[in-house]
Amino acid sequence: MHCPFCRHADSRVIDSRTSEDGVSIRRRRECPECGKRFSTTETASLTVVKRSGVIEPFSRHKIVNGVRKACQGRPVSEADLALLAQTVEETVRTTGSSQIEANEIGLAILEPLRKLDEVAFMRFASVYQGWETLDDFEAAINVLRSTRDATSELDSKREGISELSQR
């Protein structure tokens, strides 16, 4: 790291702190040549490989914009969309790869969107997965229903266990 004051080719790290969102690290540095201090922010870069082969930086903003269209007219707030984008980014970053295919990002969007709003999920999935027939929609609806039923059944069992343990 070059000193921004004297351009000396080295510096010493005095303090390191993780940012509140956990995505970057702030380092306080000191130049051994001129003695001045400065701060740097380090982030791990994440790039997206699009279907066309073009590589571009990962953007939460693009996720929000893409999902926003599927959520039009639904009770989904901007805060919900921002949280969804953050969840998707965290999921993608856990792969440990610095480059990810656009298709993998789309897949990472599906589950959090299903939990957020089932209608928006159907809209997004129908375009993303290229559904062409009513059978495609029907199969997806059946999967949603069976998942919802299984979740409801699990919640009921948990409530029963909770009530028994409180007695």
N, C-alpha and C positions, 0 to 999 in steps of 0.2 A: 504494500500500500504506500503510494507516494504521498509525502507531506504536501498539503495544498498551499503551504506558505513558502517553503524553500525548495520544494520538489525533491527532497532527499528520498532515496529509494526504499527506505525502511521506516517502520514505526513500531512502537511497543504498545500492546493492549493493556490498559489500566483497569478497565471494568467492562463486563459483558452482561447484558440483560435481554431476556426474551420479551418481545412485544406482547401486549394484552391478548391479541388474537392468536398468538403462538406461531405466526407465519414468518416473522422476521426476528433478527437479533440486532440489537443496538450495541455497538462497541465504542467505548471511549478510548482514544489513542493519544500517545505522546510521541513527538518526533525527537529522536536522540541527538539530532544535529542542532535544531534551533530551540528545542524545549517547549514549543507551542503544542497545545492540545486541540484535538478535533474529534468529531463523532462520525461514525459510519453506520449504515444500516445494511445488513446482509439478508438477502432472501434467496431461497432455492428457486431457480428458474424452472418453469413448467411449460413445455411447448406442446402444441396440438398438431398432429399430422392429419390433414384433411383428406377426403377421398381423392381429390385431384393431385395429391402429393405435395401440395403447398404446406409449409410449416409456418405456424404463427404462434405468438404467445397465448397462453391460457387466459381467458377473460370471464370473470363472474358475470360481467355485464351482458355478455352474449347469452349466457345461460338464462339470466333473468328475462331478456328480451324474447328468447325462444319460447320459454314457458309462459310468459305473459299472454301471448296470443292464445294459447290453449286455455287460459284462465279467464278470458274475456267473459263478463257477465256472471262470473262465479264469485262467491264470498271469500276471495283470497286477497289479502292486503299486500302492499309493497314490502312490508316487514316479513311476511310469510315467504315471499319470493326471494328476498335477500338471505333468509335463513336456509331456504332450499339450496340456493347457489353455494352457500358456505358449506353445507352438508355434502354436496356433490364434490366440491373442491377437496374437502378433507378425505372423502372416499377415494378420489383419484390420487391424491398425494400418498395415501397409505400403500399404494402399489410399489412405491419406492423408485419408480421410473421417472426420468426427467422428460420423457417424450411419451405422449399417449395418443392413441388413435381417436378421431372424432366419434367413431362408432361406440367406443368404450364410454365416452362421456354421456352419450345418449342413453346407454344402458344404465349408467349410474344415476341418471335423472329419474328413471321410471319408478323405482321403489319409493323414494321420498315424495314424489308427486302423487302416487297412489294413496299414500297415507294422508296427504294434504287435501286432495279433492279427487274423488273417483271419476267425476265427469271430465275434469281437466286431464286426468290420466288417460281416459279413453280417447279424447281428442288428440293429445300428444302422441300416444302410442299408435293410433290409426295412421297418422302421417309418417311418423318415424319408422314404423315397421311395415309400412306400405300395404295395409289391408286393402283388399279389392272386392270382397264379397260380404254379404250379410253374415255368412257362416263365420268369417273371421271375427266380426264384432260379437256374434253370439258366443263363440268359444271364449273370447276374452271376458265377456260378462259372466259366463259360468265360472270361470276361474276366480273372478272378483267375488262372486257370491260365495263360493266354497271357502275362500280365504276368510271372508267376513264371518261366515258361520263358524268356522274353526276358531277364530279369534274370540267371538262372542261366547262360545262354549268354554274356552279356556278362562275368560274373565269371570264367568259364572262360577266355575270351580274354585277360582282364587277367592272370590267373595265368600263362598261357603266355607272354605278353609279358614279365612280371616275371622268369620263369625264364630266358628268353633273354637278358635284359639283365644278369642276374647271372653269366652264364658268361663 
